[in-house]
Amino acid sequence: MLNFRKILSICFLLWLLLPDLTVEVNAGQAADSYSQTASGQEAAAQEELGTYGMVPIYGRDIKDGTYSVEVESSSSMFRIIQAELTVSEGRMNAQLTLSGTGYLMLFPGTGEEAAHSSEESYLGYEENDQGKYVYRFPVEALNKSLPCAAFSKRKEKWYDRRILFDASSLPKDALLIQLPDYDLIEKAVKAWEQNGSQENASASPNAPKETSSPAPNEQLPQAPLPIDREDGEYSIEASITGGSGKSGILSPTLLIVREGRAYARIQWSSPNYDYMIVGNEKYLNMAEEGRNSLFEIPITLMDKEMPVIADTTAMGTPHEVAYSLLFYSDSIGSRGQMPQEAAKRVVIMALIIIVGGGILNHILKKKSRT
């Protein structure tokens, strides 16, 4: 018969074998009161940030020091009125002052990630002399759309936001590199788009329009991008622009390396997409009926906007919409970093605890009867 000391030894052995799962369960329990995320109509449409062709600027590209910096926000409900960037030995963080006092905490990630994280990872505020809330936020890069979840005091939910620190707002002598002329690039792109649409209109003025914008440029790469990783599955941060802004994609998303080339498993926030087009190839929805649309597509560009088309049935009749996907190569990590994988591990650990607790309870009851 097992004595109490042996039971404790078994429990300790289980704890040693499953350290990661234990930490995640504890984190989930600690953040239980902050587990709600806004969805549907509550989650307002996100505005696009930055300009076409923006290149991320990292801490190594900036002189050490403290600078005022302008910050764009994807939502008018989340307005940053002042930001002070500190750069030290390649690392960056910023003091963000919000226009209002409606957010109790921030989190450097998505609302879904925040809901499954521990309270220790949340960024609290300090009040300044004007009663405004000030947060200390880690900055991965400038000129890059960064996820920032905000917890509403009134709604008691996490809201997904994105912010972008504008490198061009820094003093010129702060930068160790020269920035491209983004205004000139944007003007050139707009001129090309207008010229293309005029040529299409003059060629066939009475032709019906089946798509909301031209097909992806055939001169762009069509084949999956070669990648210096072993064949397998990874996670990668991705963002999407275009369309009405009402639909988005899950990020991080699944990166699949097959025969040294990169593919992505794209999951939409809507079940209304029936196919996607990359280059001249069509890819069909892999999801079960009723679930959010899911596609496996080749990654033809990384750290640059990759044009795609997605066909939606949300408008009653099928309608092709042009989007741009952006995959961030410096965000590649293990598959375990994806929210779905973390949720699976929590469920497994919960089952182990429940079953183990039942066995322990049975042993103790049996011992008490002897």
HELIX and SHEET records of a PDB file:
HELIX    1   1 PHE A    4  LEU A   17  1                                  14    
HELIX    2   2 PRO A   19  ALA A   30  1                                  12    
HELIX    3   3 ASP A   32  TYR A   34  5                                   3    
HELIX    4   4 GLY A   40  GLU A   42  5                                   3    
HELIX    5   5 GLY A   59  ASP A   61  5                                   3    
HELIX    6   6 GLY A  111  ALA A  115  1                                   5    
HELIX    7   7 GLU A  119  SER A  121  5                                   3    
HELIX    8   8 ALA A  167  SER A  169  5                                   3    
HELIX    9   9 LYS A  172  ALA A  174  5                                   3    
HELIX   10  10 TYR A  182  ALA A  203  1                                  22    
HELIX   11  11 SER A  329  SER A  331  5                                   3    
HELIX   12  12 ARG A  335  GLN A  337  5                                   3    
HELIX   13  13 PRO A  339  ARG A  369  1                                  31    
SHEET    1   A 5 GLY A  65  SER A  68  0                                        
SHEET    2   A 5 ILE A  80  SER A  88 -1                                        
SHEET    3   A 5 ARG A  91  LEU A  98 -1                                        
SHEET    4   A 5 TYR A 133  PRO A 138 -1                                        
SHEET    5   A 5 TYR A 125  GLU A 127 -1                                        
SHEET    1   B 4 GLU A  70  SER A  73  0                                        
SHEET    2   B 4 TRP A 158  ASP A 166 -1                                        
SHEET    3   B 4 LEU A 146  SER A 152 -1                                        
SHEET    4   B 4 TYR A 103  PHE A 107 -1                                        
SHEET    1   C 5 LEU A 294  PRO A 298  0                                        
SHEET    2   C 5 ARG A 261  GLN A 267 -1                                        
SHEET    3   C 5 THR A 253  ARG A 258 -1                                        
SHEET    4   C 5 GLY A 232  ILE A 236 -1                                        
SHEET    5   C 5 GLY A 333  SER A 334 -1                                        
SHEET    1   D 5 ALA A 238  GLY A 242  0                                        
SHEET    2   D 5 HIS A 319  PHE A 327 -1                                        
SHEET    3   D 5 MET A 306  THR A 312 -1                                        
SHEET    4   D 5 TYR A 273  VAL A 278 -1                                        
SHEET    5   D 5 GLU A 281  LEU A 284 -1                                        
END                                                                             
